[in-house]
Amino acid sequence: MGHPIGGYSEKELKGLSKRQRAALKKEALRHLRTSPEIHKIINTQPRYLTEHPKIRRALRTKLRRTYNRLKSK
């Protein structure tokens, strides 16, 4: 699968189908584009996004609701 989606590890994503992973990835990309909190981090410390601990933590927080909803299906 490559890099983890939205700060979630492969182990955490194992229970999700490909369709659910795609939905989670779509939501993560939306947050990456629109979140002022994440933009501030990127502008001050540009690095590969999924490896940046502050961005991973922010994305996990923002995606928690979506991840739990998809996981419970």
C-alpha positions as CSV (number, residue, x, y, z in Angstrom):
1,M,0.0,0.0,0.0
2,G,3.0,2.3,0.4
3,H,2.8,5.1,2.9
4,P,0.3,5.1,5.7
5,I,-2.9,7.1,5.1
6,G,-3.4,10.1,7.4
7,G,-0.9,9.0,10.0
8,Y,-2.5,5.5,10.5
9,S,-0.2,2.6,10.3
10,E,-0.6,-0.4,8.0
11,K,-1.6,-2.5,11.0
12,E,-4.4,-0.1,11.8
13,L,-5.6,0.0,8.2
14,K,-5.6,-3.8,7.8
15,G,-9.2,-4.0,8.9
16,L,-10.4,-1.6,6.2
17,S,-11.4,-2.5,2.7
18,K,-9.9,-0.8,-0.3
19,R,-13.0,1.3,-0.7
20,Q,-12.8,2.4,2.9
21,R,-9.1,3.2,2.6
22,A,-9.9,5.3,-0.4
23,A,-12.5,7.2,1.5
24,L,-10.1,7.8,4.4
25,K,-7.4,9.0,2.0
26,K,-9.9,11.4,0.3
27,E,-10.7,12.9,3.7
28,A,-7.0,13.1,4.6
29,L,-6.2,15.0,1.4
30,R,-9.1,17.4,2.0
31,H,-7.7,18.2,5.4
32,L,-4.2,18.6,4.0
33,R,-5.5,21.1,1.5
34,T,-7.8,23.1,3.9
35,S,-6.4,22.9,7.4
36,P,-4.7,26.2,8.6
37,E,-3.0,24.2,11.4
38,I,-1.3,21.9,8.9
39,H,-0.4,24.7,6.5
40,K,1.3,26.6,9.3
41,I,3.5,23.5,10.0
42,I,4.3,23.0,6.3
43,N,5.3,26.6,5.8
44,T,7.7,26.7,8.7
45,Q,9.1,23.1,8.4
46,P,8.7,21.7,4.9
47,R,9.3,17.9,4.9
48,Y,7.7,14.8,3.5
49,L,4.2,15.1,4.9
50,T,3.5,11.6,6.1
51,E,6.9,11.5,7.9
52,H,6.3,14.8,9.8
53,P,5.2,13.9,13.3
54,K,3.2,17.1,13.9
55,I,1.3,16.7,10.7
56,R,0.6,13.0,11.3
57,R,-0.7,13.8,14.8
58,A,-2.9,16.6,13.4
59,L,-4.3,14.3,10.7
60,R,-5.0,11.5,13.1
61,T,-7.0,13.9,15.3
62,K,-9.0,15.3,12.3
63,L,-9.6,11.8,10.8
64,R,-10.4,10.0,14.0
65,R,-14.2,10.3,13.5
66,T,-14.0,9.1,9.8
67,Y,-11.6,6.2,10.7
68,N,-13.9,5.0,13.5
69,R,-17.0,5.2,11.3
70,L,-15.3,3.2,8.5
71,K,-13.9,0.7,10.9
72,S,-17.2,-0.1,12.5
73,K,-18.9,-1.0,9.1
